[in-house]
Amino acid sequence: MTGNSHDTVSGDFGLSIEEPLIFEQDSPGALGVDWPEADIGADRLGGLARSGPVGLPSLAEPTVVRHYTRLSQKNYGIDTGLFPLGSCTMKHNPRLNERMARLPGFADIHPLQPESTVQGALALCREVQRWLSVLTGMPGVALTPGAGAHGELCGMMAIRAALDAGGAANADRQRVLVPDSAHGTNPATAAALGFEVVSIPEDGRGRVDPERFEALAGEGGVAAVMLTNPNTCGVFENDIRRIADAVHAAGGYFYCDGANFNAIVGRVRPGDLGVDAMHINLHKTFSTPHGGGGPGSGPVVFSDALAPYAPVPRIVEEAGVLRLEEANGEAFGRMKAFHGQMGMFVRALAYMMSHGADGLRQVSGDAVLNANYLLRKLEDVYSAPFAHSGPAMHEALFDDRSLRDTGASTLDIAKAMIDEGLHPMTVYFPLVVHGAMLVEPTETETRASLDRFIAIMRGLAERAKNGAPLAEAPYHAPRRRLDETQAARKPVLRWQAEG
Ligand SMILES: *Cc1c(COP(=O)(O)O)cnc(C)c1O
């Protein structure tokens, strides 16, 4: 069933064209280039000359061009429309950043070049560190981590190193307290480092209950707390100072997941809240693009207490010359080869400098305003579990209570959004909320685009209420409902020739 308002001869619809794999388009004999006859005597290959065909598809040049152009058009990106994925901060990436990152002095350098030839690039890295340090009120900055999750690993490895430096006294500090509303990377990081993860329940306001926290911290053996602020319920942990004091009194460290820094940049300095280590997702707060798994960039800022344990390399200045210090007594080691994602540093600095301090403050103000606008305009049709605990921060969280008698689910709404030309919001996360829908508009959406989003979401709620068949949406996508679990668990990554 296509569900389209009318069927087409081809079965394709508008620009939604079925595109077979390039191997399936193989047309033996077709060729986009004229190869000269190869004239390598077989004897020069010592009998290793290939005896059969290479197994690459044969295609005419226009076929190849169309194939990749069509594939590129199947992407939904921030340049195509509003990208409401909560917790991901999908904001517009200004073209100025791209222009700067392509300057040959940044784009064409090699990590093995002598330091004397890349003084400008090192100075740029230092400037990024300076901005991050000023914005967070934290003195140490490690630039190398390649993503937020990698930054968490870096911060927790520094905490581990600091605990180890404390010797036997810290031997049984193995517990890491993690709210159950945390991003999955938090407990995963703690577990990967061999810590014991202790879950802290949400208190009904979408926050950590400070008394419960103090009790847990008082039980001893605490290595650290990993807290996201603003958290993944989209609210500010307003007892954060109490939480910081409790974990410090218990002899542990405070790791803050700073992926949501977009909501507070220019207004709150995490260092003032008692944070010891925090990663910053340049690809969220500072507008560098999210890649398909990379390149992201997740620098980590450190308090005075943890800065000595930060990884190498460190950029140091001696007699006006910058160099990379590769060894340092207390550093726990390094996070990756070389020096980090240079292109991301350039983009982030271009973004920070073009906004300036006042502009960055406005970023968080507008991000929070946009999220609250959506929350207030939708909360009468989509139930909002924490609307009673004060204004949202940068994201608006809904649950599926309002869909209960409609027969439609959170998933159905998300799939119906695809037919409307929207990327779905984050669904079923955070886990503490049933049928969660987490919407993050970011500051870069205009009032008009927010109003369009609101109109669509209200319309879908209306349709669900009237019993529209949403359970088979999307109707207008080349693929309908996928077995996403199978796709994630058993991805088919290789094309197999039939027979
Ligand atoms: C995005 C995010 C992360 C992980 O960042 P990556 O760059 O995707 O590794 C961690 N915590 C929170 C709250 C996030 O939103």
PDBQT file of the ligand as one rigid body, heavy atoms in Angstrom, charges set to zero:
ROOT
HETATM    1  C1  LIG A 501      25.367  14.336  22.784  1.00  0.00    +0.000 C 
HETATM    2  C2  LIG A 501      25.497  14.032  24.193  1.00  0.00    +0.000 A 
HETATM    3  C3  LIG A 501      26.555  13.234  24.671  1.00  0.00    +0.000 A 
HETATM    4  C4  LIG A 501      27.535  12.508  23.775  1.00  0.00    +0.000 C 
HETATM    5  O1  LIG A 501      28.210  13.337  22.860  1.00  0.00    +0.000 OA
HETATM    6  P1  LIG A 501      28.806  12.718  21.517  1.00  0.00    +0.000 P 
HETATM    7  O2  LIG A 501      29.561  13.846  20.902  1.00  0.00    +0.000 OA
HETATM    8  O3  LIG A 501      27.628  12.275  20.704  1.00  0.00    +0.000 OA
HETATM    9  O4  LIG A 501      29.680  11.571  21.884  1.00  0.00    +0.000 OA
HETATM   10  C5  LIG A 501      26.655  13.044  26.031  1.00  0.00    +0.000 A 
HETATM   11  N1  LIG A 501      25.759  13.579  26.878  1.00  0.00    +0.000 NA
HETATM   12  C6  LIG A 501      24.726  14.344  26.454  1.00  0.00    +0.000 A 
HETATM   13  C7  LIG A 501      23.770  14.925  27.455  1.00  0.00    +0.000 C 
HETATM   14  C8  LIG A 501      24.549  14.580  25.099  1.00  0.00    +0.000 A 
HETATM   15  O5  LIG A 501      23.530  15.330  24.685  1.00  0.00    +0.000 OA
ENDROOT
TORSDOF 0
